[in-house]
């Protein structure tokens, strides 16, 4: 069987693949500490889960409108107004099977063969692959640690041409945790908007902020910016609802309509029960969000301290999300447990096989000098896992 050309250049998602490998090893009885996937280890808050159970009991188990139930679209509009100062109409909102699916729909609706999409690196692993799957070319622009991994306006200008169709802005960023200030976003929007470039603003980590960092939603910069922006968000990270698969996009009306049409053919509605739960997540008691953030804050402190105490490892303090992007290039060229370390993939491999610690190599995020640790896991796991990392790296 000859597969389509479009799948020749992509593999499985490295975040999910590493997570699956760690789980497989656990199933074999190996005591693996996993810092791989960005998935809160908390259970979905009780009142949200109860809404899902209630939906099943009520028989809310049939098809819904393909782009989501009106009640959830209203709740999303309310959330966007309450939290982000954004005025959207339910007709501008499309609910999908996770924010990942929302992004895929955006690209399906926007990209023609040969269009370019700017992806500032380090980037979340699926942006580039989704652009390719939709016939576009990702234009990777590397940011610098010295710029806190944020795209500079002059870098952006240098990569725009007639084929530039869109750009990804992901603040707080996965994997670096960088958070763009309002001024920094304004400086980028000033370049993008007059050129008609669509801003795909992935805001899934907006509630995970530390040290007083402030979140700005790109579309809130002004009406003209909003006309060029698609706001992407979801309930997975904020409400510990990764398995429920509810994400959404709020977009200029014509784009929202196109996305809804695509979805109506590709998947139909997102899960009916999960939609009911998402309404309660967005409109109900927000106390669990604060509690989870307090816990993430403790874990972040712990992990930063542990990383910076290991000779050869270093990291900056991420302002958002729940990842630490640690610099590991000082190990390149060395040999650990008989394995020559030529890059982040080798380092991740040796940590997994020798230390039973799973993490994601930086190469997957477009910067081979780093590895990503997720601290969406318990303090005990952090302590145990980091002690193992220290032991393995001490053998370099
Ligand atoms: N976004 C999360 C991560 O980066 C979840 C896994 C994925 O879809 O990539 O770990």
Boltz pocket constraint, residues with backbone or C-beta under 6 A from the ligand:
constraints:
  - pocket:
      binder: B
      contacts: [[A, 13], [A, 15], [A, 16], [A, 36], [A, 37], [A, 38], [A, 39], [A, 100], [A, 124], [A, 125], [A, 126], [A, 174]]
      max_distance: 6.0
